[in-house]
Amino acid sequence: MEKNNRTLKVYGMSNNRYNDTPTIMMKGKWLEKFGFKVGQRYHVDCQNGKLIITIKN
């Protein structure tokens, strides 16, 4: 059975001034199953605590 949702973590990565910057990483073959291919561009829309990620054509 295919999982349609994931629980992920927001990481902190330091920038050039060694301050933590919120970082979201997603990786896995499951992305490919939903149409996200390596090298492809995508759009992120931010709304009321939600990130909507859409593949750009």
Stockholm file with secondary structure:
# STOCKHOLM 1.0

chainA/1-57         MEKNNRTLKVYGMSNNRYNDTPTIMMKGKWLEKFGFKVGQRYHVDCQNGKLIITIKN
#=GR chainA/1-57 SS CCCCCCCCCEEEEECTTSCEEEEECCCSHHHHHTTCCTTCCEEEEEETTEEEEEECC
#=GC SS_cons        CCCCCCCCCEEEEECTTSCEEEEECCCSHHHHHTTCCTTCCEEEEEETTEEEEEECC
//
